[in-house]
């Protein structure tokens, strides 16, 4: 954002973008006005290696077209991202941070091996300024349209914040 000359901003993070956005809130809370976590990834007790294993599969497709990256690079990266520091939550910040985070957060839960419902619901429950959309929200076209409108309204409301 510095490179773009943007001082304060809203964000919408999908998948790993949700935890990355939480890390932005932790590192620069004065800059992040509000955030949407859409299908945020997190540790799933039933399938704790889902994200790591998915990364290995993704890397297998990436490597043939990227001679500058090797399998030796991939494994430490995935380890640091998904297995280091007791990653039983959202991979990027602690529950204590989320409990203390004053930034408004809208959570759009999902329920897959990688996008665990329990983690999304916990973020929505423990963050003091969090809201959540309905779940499930993407299967039924009418519910999807309502959810998109909720996100649009939520972002519009926070875009007019004096913080921005």
N, C-alpha and C positions, 0 to 999 in steps of 0.2 A: 504494500500500500504506500510505503514511503516513495518507492520508485514512481508510482502513479501520482504522487502529490496529494494523496487522500489522507486527511488527518483522522476523521471519525467516520464510521461506516456501520451498516447493517450487513449481515451475511446470511447466506443459506448454504448449509453444508449437507450434502447427500453422502450416505454411507460413511466412509472414513472422514469425510469433510465435517461431520458433526463433532467428533472428538478433536479434530484439528481446530475447529472454531472454539471449542471449550478451552483449548490451550491458548488461543489468542486472547480470550477473556481473562485467563489467568495472568498472562504476561503483560497485557496492555488494557486493563479494564477501562481506562479512561477513553480509549479509542473505539471500543466496540459498543455501539448503542443498543443493539439487540441482535438476536440470532435465531434462526430456524434450524433445527436438527431433524432432517428428513431421513427416516430409516437409519438412525445412527447405529454404527457397529458397536459391539461390546462383547465381553466374554459371555459365553453361553455355557452354563454348567453342564448341560447335556452333550455339547460338542465343543469343548474348550479349544480345540485346534482348528476349528473351521476357517478362521481368517488366515492363519498361517498356511494351512494346506491349500486354500484358495489362492494365496499368493504364490506358492510353488507352481501351481498349475498355470497361473497367469504368466509367471516368469518363463515357463517353458515355451509359451507362444511368443513372448517378447524377444527372447535371446537371439533367435535366428536373424532378426532384422536389426539387431543392435550389437555390432562387433565390439563396441566400446564397453560393454557390460558382460561380465561372465557369471557363471553359476556361483563362483567363489564370492562375488559381490552380493548376490541375492540372499543367501542364507543368513549372514549377519544382519542385513537390513531387516528381514522378516523377523528374526529373533528379537532385535531391538524394538521393533514396532509392536509385536504381539505377545512376547513371552517374558520380557524383562520387567523387573520391578513389580512383582505380584499383580499382574494385569488381570484382575478379576472384575473389572468394571468397564470403563470406556477407553482404556489403553493410554490416555494422555494426561488425565488429571485425577486427583483423588476424590473420594466421596466428601471429605472435609471441605475441599475447595468448592464443590458443587453446592453443598449446604450453605456456604458463606457467600456464594456468588450473587451479586445484586443485579446483574445484567438480565433483562427480560429474555426468556427463552420460550420458544414454541417447539414442542416435540411432536413429530409425526411418527408414531410407532409402526413397527412391522414385526413379523414373527417368522423369521427363517433362522437357519443355523448361524448365519453371519450377523443378522440384524435382530438380535434377541429381544422379544417383547419385554422380558423382565428388566433388562437394562434400561430400555427407553422409558418404561413406566417408573422405574426408580429415579431416574433423572427428573422426570416431571413431578414426582412426589417430593423429592428432597430439595430441589432448587427453590428458593423463596419466591422468585418472580417468574415461575414457569406455568405454562398452560400446555394442554395437549389437544390434539385433534382426536376425533373418534378413531377407533380401530375395530374392524378393518375399514380402510378408507379408499382403497384403489380398485377393488373388484367391481363394485356397483357404480355405473356411470353417474347416477344422481349423487351418490355420496362423494364420489371423486370431485364432481363439480362444486359441491358445497365445501369440500375441504380446500380446494384451490381458492375459492372465494374467501374462506377464513384466513388462509395464509396471506392473500392479497390485502385484506382489511387489516390484519395484524401488522404487516410490514408498513402499510400506509400510516397507521396510527403511530408507530414508533419512528417513522421517518420524519414526522413533525415534532419529534421530541426536541426540547431545548438543548439537549446534549449534542444533537447533530447540528 
